[in-house]
Structure formats: C-alpha cells, structure tokens
C-alpha cells in the first residue's frame, strides 16, 4: 500500500513565496509613511495645545517638523480653527508609492486635533 504524500507543491511554494515577497516590499514602503503620519499628528497636537494664534501654531508645527524631519506637510498647509476656547488643527495630504511601470499606490492621510 502506498501512502499519499501531503504538502505543497514546488509551484505552489514559488507562488506563495512570490506573494509574500511582493507584500513584504509594499509593507516596507508603507511603514515609513505611517511613522511619518504619527509624527505629523503628534506635531499638530503639540502645536494646537501650545499655540494661541495661527502664526504660533504654524511656528510650533514647523519647529516640530524640523526636529522630527518630516517633509510631507508644512505649517502653511494646516487648517487652523478655533472651537470655543480650543485651537483645532486639521491636515490632509497624499503619498504615492511607485509599484512598477504605470502603477502607483496612493495613500491619503488626514488628521485633526478635535476630539
């Protein structure tokens, strides 16, 4: 009696390995943009808490941008409003990741200090 072999074929292994490599490369390119978004969100919250006027908010945000070294957004791109006695900072920006040929991955980030 022959026992039936179980497991994945070589072709299946190559396909699964290729897919894992593809998603690993995409993940490695997306991770820095997520870290940058977190730094921008932290800088916006700090600027909203410490700044009183829009010029102060932009200045504090710009100082945080220089320290954390992000360039996706600047102080002039912030939407600064006042709700009651609180300063609310909103921002939005896009990041493109080139996948190959004419294909790009578009990531849209937006944030607000309003709760």
Secondary structure, 3 states (H helix, E strand, C coil): CCCCCCCCCHHHHHHHHHHHHHHHHHHHHHHHHHHHHHHHHHHHHHHHHHCCCHHHHHHHHHHHHHHHCCCCCCHHHCEEEEECCEEEEEEEEEEEEEEECCEEEEEEEEEECCC
